[in-house]
């Protein structure tokens, strides 16, 4: 998987979350814009929970994940909280820039990893039980 470089990324002058498209939109002073889907951000979260300590943990079943909260952290990052409860990890401007610049390759790498592991983007459904003990 591609790794961020030591190169400094520009800081966006506009941050917006599209609730209809489930995308984080970043705008830059030079006119560039990045769109980062919530699912991509969730499965490539920079948190230790996802990235591990040199051994990333494959995230699956996150196709329908949404962002429910975005908080600035100083002048260098965003803390993004997802509706599946994940809220650890800081998305630095450098990391977000990296995701945006390499989005297609990172996404394809992720899909390949899912396929190799026999996993899916689709959430796993848990059967509901009625009072009689039968699944509904």
Buried (B, 14 or more C-beta within 10 A) or exposed (E): EEEBEEEEBEBBEEBBBEEEEBBBBBBBEEEEEBBBBBBBBBBBBBBEEBBEEEEBEEBBBBBEBEBBEBEEEEEEBBBBBBEBEBBBBBBBBBBBBBBBBBBEEBBEBBEEBBEEEEBEBEEEEEEEEEEEEEEE
